[in-house]
Amino acid sequence: MIKNLANAEHYIWGDNCEGWHLVKTTELSIIQERMPAGTAEKLHFHRVAQQFFYIISGTATFIVNGETYIVPEQNGLHILPGQHHQILNRTHTDLLFTVTSQPTSRGDRFETE
């Protein structure tokens, strides 16, 4: 099946952020997400899942194990299991990105704040 934002499962998270499940299996999760200006997710880690964030548009700020990374559009960042991380949108425009988790991160998210 061809997947897009019109036919993908949609959800709201955080402070008016949203996501669309493009692939949702126990082995693989691919989600497109939108974060409005000035929003951030909570610091957390995954014990099993590795993740790859790919920035479609905007500029993301990541905190990974206390280090700050600025990731512009058309670039990505690989997060390994056990790395404490969060994504922030410190800009004045929407941030659009995909996050691929292998295996899925459902049930494998542990907040640290």
C-alpha positions as CSV (number, residue, x, y, z in Angstrom):
1,M,0.0,0.0,0.0
2,I,1.2,3.5,-0.8
3,K,1.4,5.4,2.5
4,N,1.1,9.2,2.9
5,L,-0.1,11.6,5.5
6,A,-3.7,11.3,4.3
7,N,-4.0,7.6,5.0
8,A,-1.5,7.1,7.8
9,E,-2.5,6.7,11.5
10,H,-2.2,10.2,13.0
11,Y,-1.6,11.1,16.7
12,I,-0.9,14.3,18.8
13,W,1.9,14.4,21.3
14,G,3.7,16.9,23.5
15,D,2.8,20.6,23.0
16,N,0.7,20.4,19.8
17,C,3.2,18.2,18.0
18,E,1.9,15.5,15.7
19,G,3.0,12.3,14.0
20,W,1.9,9.9,11.3
21,H,2.7,6.2,11.4
22,L,4.1,5.3,7.9
23,V,5.3,1.8,9.0
24,K,4.1,0.3,12.3
25,T,5.4,-3.2,13.1
26,T,7.2,-4.7,16.0
27,E,10.4,-4.9,14.0
28,L,10.3,-1.5,12.4
29,S,8.7,1.9,13.0
30,I,8.8,4.8,10.5
31,I,7.0,8.0,11.6
32,Q,6.8,11.5,10.1
33,E,6.5,14.1,12.8
34,R,5.8,17.9,12.9
35,M,7.0,20.1,15.8
36,P,5.8,23.7,16.0
37,A,8.3,26.4,16.7
38,G,9.5,26.5,20.3
39,T,8.5,22.9,21.2
40,A,10.6,20.1,22.7
41,E,10.2,16.4,23.6
42,K,11.3,15.1,27.0
43,L,14.8,13.7,27.6
44,H,14.6,9.9,27.4
45,F,16.4,6.8,26.2
46,H,15.6,3.4,24.7
47,R,17.1,0.2,26.0
48,V,16.7,-1.8,22.8
49,A,15.7,0.5,19.9
50,Q,18.1,2.4,17.7
51,Q,16.7,5.4,15.9
52,F,17.5,7.5,12.9
53,F,16.1,11.0,12.7
54,Y,16.0,12.6,9.2
55,I,15.2,16.3,9.0
56,I,12.9,17.0,6.0
57,S,12.6,20.8,6.7
58,G,13.7,23.1,9.4
59,T,16.6,22.8,11.8
60,A,16.5,20.4,14.7
61,T,18.5,20.7,18.0
62,F,19.3,17.4,19.6
63,I,20.7,16.8,23.1
64,V,22.5,13.4,23.1
65,N,24.2,12.4,26.3
66,G,24.7,16.0,27.3
67,E,26.1,17.1,23.9
68,T,24.2,19.5,21.6
69,Y,23.9,18.8,17.9
70,I,22.3,21.2,15.3
71,V,21.0,19.2,12.4
72,P,19.8,21.2,9.3
73,E,17.3,19.9,6.8
74,Q,18.3,17.1,4.5
75,N,20.6,15.7,7.2
76,G,20.1,13.0,9.9
77,L,21.3,11.8,13.2
78,H,21.6,8.2,14.4
79,I,20.8,7.5,18.1
80,L,22.0,4.2,19.6
81,P,20.2,2.2,22.4
82,G,21.0,3.7,25.8
83,Q,21.8,7.2,24.6
84,H,19.8,9.8,26.5
85,H,18.4,12.1,23.9
86,Q,15.8,14.7,23.1
87,I,14.8,16.8,20.0
88,L,14.0,20.5,20.3
89,N,12.7,23.0,17.8
90,R,14.4,26.2,18.8
91,T,13.4,28.0,15.6
92,H,10.4,30.2,14.5
93,T,9.1,27.7,11.9
94,D,7.7,24.1,12.0
95,L,10.2,21.3,12.1
96,L,9.4,18.3,9.9
97,F,11.3,15.0,10.2
98,T,11.0,11.2,10.0
99,V,12.1,9.0,12.8
100,T,12.9,5.3,12.1
101,S,13.1,3.0,15.0
102,Q,14.4,-0.6,14.8
103,P,12.9,-2.5,16.5
104,T,9.9,-0.3,17.4
105,S,10.4,2.0,20.4
106,R,6.9,1.3,21.7
107,G,7.2,0.1,25.3
108,D,11.0,0.9,25.2
109,R,10.9,4.6,26.1
110,F,12.2,5.7,29.5
111,E,12.0,9.3,30.5
112,T,14.9,10.7,32.5
113,E,13.5,14.1,33.6
